[in-house]
Amino acid sequence: MLHFILLMFLGIAAIANAHGGTPVIVPDTMTERVRACTICHSAEGKAGRDAYYPRIAGKPHRYLFNQLRNFRDARRYYQPMAILLENMSDEYLLEIAQYFSSLQLPYPAPEQIDMRPEEIKLAERLVYSGKPEQDIPACSTCHGDSLMGVEPAIPGLLGLSRAYITAQLSGWHNGGIMRSQTSDCMSDIAQQLTDEEVNAIAKWLANHVVSGESSSLDVLSPKLVHRCRQNIQENGGAQ
């Protein structure tokens, strides 16, 4: 599909040239090939907070690759993505993932969301301590102490909008169509969260400045690696 769009641009340029218009030269680069992606995610990888679509710039390449593959193979369902990726090879999906992963762009300023003291306390407990009584790990246990993700396959949680985080957690919680068709860690975890907890986490994360860097896979405990092995290797972790 991306090749088709590039060829379409080239065709338009050829028509303009044939009719005496100014020739349009479209370079065969990955930047041009992913124009179909940036229609929604923006050429800046969604550096702002003005849409539901998430930022993909700078995310771990394995995470991006796994999500692309899951959309293509109907393990995760969203029709525009499924149509866009249906004929792409694993090799090409990996090229796309590596391209967006390599983009280092500024993050947006945090949202200014009022939170009650009890909401802050609840969110911080879930983010840093989890709910051991329900076997729910802290967000930081999987996503790193800085919440900036774990290479190569677990994404960061900061720099995303409250609306997007809420939608994703609610999707896992309610079995929405954006979620994976197979069981995964985040689905198991989110289904145990209350609406109050989901809202508190989303507000707290959206309120925080992006800082720090992603961690390496060795920060995960053997228990979590075992629990989420398929998620990390195939489904790309959370989000």
N, C-alpha and C positions, 0 to 999 in steps of 0.2 A: 504494500500500500504506500509506504514512504517512497519507494522507487517510482511508483505510478505518479505520485504528486510531483516529484521532481521532474519526471518526463513531461507532465502537464505544463509546468512552468517553462520548460524548454520549448514545448510546442507553441505556447503563447508568444514566446520571444521570436520564434521562427516566423510566425504569422505576421507579427509586427514588422519584422525585417523585410518580408516579402512585399508588404504594402508600403514600403518606404519609411516606416517608422524607425525610431532609434533602436538599434540592436540592444537586447538585454542579455547580458552574459550571466548565467547562473552557475557558479562554481560547484563542482561535484564534491562537496565537503559534508561532513557529518552535521555541521550546523544547518546547512540547507536541507539535508535529508530529514531532520527531526522537526521541520516546520509544522508538521501535523501534530506533534506532541505539544509544541509551544503555543498552539492556538488556544489550548485550555490552560496549560501550566505556565504559560508566558515565556518569552525568550529569556527572561531572567530567572527561570526556574521557580516562579511564584515567590519572589522576594518580599512581596507585600502581603496584606491580609484582606484583600478585597474580593476574594472568591472562595467557594467551597473547595476548589481543587487544591491539593497539597503542594508544597514545595518539594521538588525532586532534586534540585541542585545540591550536590555535596552529600547526598545520602550514600550509605555503603553500597558498593557496586553489586555485591552478591544479593543484597536485599532487593535492589531495583531489578536485577536479572530475574530473581525468583518471582517477583510480582508480575513482571511482563510475561513470563512463562505460564504462570497460573491463569492470567487472563486469557492467553492464547489457548490453553488447554482446558478451559472451562472449570478449573478448580476454584477460581474466583470469578464472579460474574458481574460484568458491567458492559452492556451491549456495545457502546462506541469503542471501548478498548478491545473487545473481542473481535469486532470487525476489522479494526485497524491492524491487529497483530496476527490474524488467522493464517497467513501464508509465510510468516517469517521463521527463519531457522534459529536454532539455539545460538549459533555463532553470531548472527546479526543482532539478536536480542542482547547478547553480551557486549557487543560493540556499543549499542545504544546506552546500556547501563553504565559502561565505563566512561562514556562521554559525559553523561549528566553527573556521575559521581565526581568527576574531575573538576567540575565548575565550583569555584570558590567565590561566592557572592555574599554581599552584606545581608544580614538578617534584619527584619523589621523591628521597630521598637515594640516593647511589650504592650499588650492591651491594658487599659486602665479600667479594671473591673472591681467594684466594691465587693468586699467579702466580710462577712461577720466573723468575729473571733472564733466561734465554734466551727465555722466552715474551714478556716485556715488550719485549725488544730486537726480536724478530720482529714483534710487533704494531706497534711504533712505526715500524719500517721500512716496513711496508705502509701505515700510516695517513698518514705524512708523505713517504715517498719512492716508494712503489709498487715495481714490478718492471719497470724499463725494458727489461730483456733479454727480457721477454715482452710488451712493449707494454701493461702493466697500470699505469694511472695511480694515484697516491696517492689514498686516500679524500678527503683534504683538497682535492685538486685539483678535485673535482666538488662536494663537500659544504661547501666553505668552510673557511678556516683555523680557525675556531672549531668546525667540525663541526656547525653549527647550521642548515645548509641554505643554498640559494640561491633567492631569489625569482625567478619566481613558482612554480617547479615542482619543485625538488629538496629533499627533506625533510632534516631534521637527523638525526644519528645518536646523539645523547646523550639520556639520559632514557628509554631503552628497556631492557628486561630482556635478560640474556644468553640466556635461552631463546628469546625472540622473534627476536633478531638471528641466532642460530644456525639457527633454523628457516628464516628467510628466505634466508640465504646457502646453506643446504643445499638449499632448494627450487630455487633457481636452478641450483645445481651439479648436482643430480640430476634436474632436469626435473619437479619435483613439481607437483601439481594446483593449488597456489596461485599458480603462476607464469603470466606472460603466455603466450598462445598464439603470439605473434609474437616474433621475435628482438629483443632489446634490449641496451643497454650492460651492465647488471648481469648478465645471463645470460652474455654473452661473457666478462666478467671473472671471475665466480664459478666458472665451469667450469674455470678454470685454477688455482684455489686448491686447496691440499691440505686435508685434514681438520684437520691441525695448524694451518694458517694460519687457517682459519675459526674454530676454537676460540680461538685467541690473540686475534684481532680482537674476537670477541664478549665475551670476558672483559675486555679492555682498555677497550672502549667502556662496558660496564656498570659498570665501576669508577670512571668519571670523573664529576665534578660538572658539572652543566649550567651553562654560563656563556657570555656573549657573545650576539650576535644573528645572524640570518641575513644573508647577503651579497646583493648585487645581481648580476644576470646578467652584467654586464660584467667580473666577476672571472674568468670562464671564458675559457680560451684559444680562439682561433678554431678550432684543431684539434679541441678537445673539443666545441665547439658544433657543428661539422660532423659529427663522429663520432656524436654523440648527438642530432642535431637532431630526429629523429622521436621519440626517447625523451622529450626535454624538452617538445616541443610537443604530443605525442599521448599517450604513455604516462606522462608525469609524472615521468620520472626513475627513480631507484632506489627500492628498498624496496617 
